Amino acid sequence: MIKVDLRVPAASTEQPGDHLDYLERRHRQSLVLAHASRDDAVKSIHHEMALNFADEIAAYRALRIAPSD
């Protein structure tokens, strides 16, 4: 059985690292759902979502390590 954590941290209690954790968790969820789906259309949608989350993670990490002017 596949278990996926669907909880999302509340915005008011979100810590600085929580957004990255959220993006990584949603990326993993999308990959799991894409792998578990039997319908090609649903699989394609979850795969696209996983790619979008991967792009957001990369952008978020780039912003966090970019030197401030």
C-alpha positions as CSV (number, residue, x, y, z in Angstrom):
1,M,0.0,0.0,0.0
2,I,1.3,3.5,-0.9
3,K,0.9,6.2,1.7
4,V,1.1,9.8,0.8
5,D,1.2,12.7,3.3
6,L,-1.3,15.2,2.0
7,R,-1.0,17.7,4.9
8,V,0.0,21.2,4.0
9,P,1.5,23.6,6.6
10,A,-0.6,26.6,7.6
11,A,0.7,29.8,6.1
12,S,0.7,31.6,9.5
13,T,2.9,29.0,11.1
14,E,5.2,28.3,8.2
15,Q,8.9,28.4,9.0
16,P,11.5,29.5,6.4
17,G,12.4,25.9,5.4
18,D,8.7,24.8,5.4
19,H,8.0,26.0,1.8
20,L,10.9,24.0,0.4
21,D,9.7,20.9,2.4
22,Y,6.2,21.5,1.0
23,L,7.5,21.7,-2.6
24,E,9.6,18.5,-2.1
25,R,6.7,16.7,-0.6
26,R,4.3,17.6,-3.4
27,H,7.0,16.6,-5.9
28,R,7.2,13.2,-4.3
29,Q,3.5,12.9,-4.1
30,S,3.1,13.7,-7.8
31,L,5.7,11.1,-8.7
32,V,4.0,8.4,-6.6
33,L,0.6,9.2,-8.1
34,A,2.0,9.2,-11.6
35,H,3.6,5.8,-11.0
36,A,0.5,4.4,-9.3
37,S,-2.0,5.6,-11.9
38,R,-3.3,3.1,-14.5
39,D,-4.9,5.8,-16.7
40,D,-2.4,7.4,-19.2
41,A,-4.0,10.8,-19.1
42,V,-3.9,10.9,-15.3
43,K,-0.3,9.6,-15.3
44,S,0.6,12.4,-17.7
45,I,-1.0,15.1,-15.6
46,H,0.8,13.9,-12.4
47,H,4.1,13.6,-14.3
48,E,3.7,17.2,-15.5
49,M,2.9,18.4,-12.0
50,A,6.1,16.6,-10.7
51,L,8.1,18.4,-13.4
52,N,6.6,21.8,-12.4
53,F,7.4,21.1,-8.7
54,A,10.9,20.2,-9.6
55,D,11.2,23.5,-11.5
56,E,9.9,25.4,-8.5
57,I,12.3,23.6,-6.1
58,A,15.2,24.6,-8.4
59,A,14.1,28.2,-8.5
60,Y,13.5,28.4,-4.8
61,R,17.0,26.9,-4.0
62,A,18.6,29.3,-6.5
63,L,16.9,32.3,-4.8
64,R,18.0,31.1,-1.4
65,I,21.7,30.8,-2.3
66,A,21.8,33.8,-4.6
67,P,24.0,36.6,-3.0
68,S,22.0,39.7,-2.0
69,D,23.0,43.0,-3.5
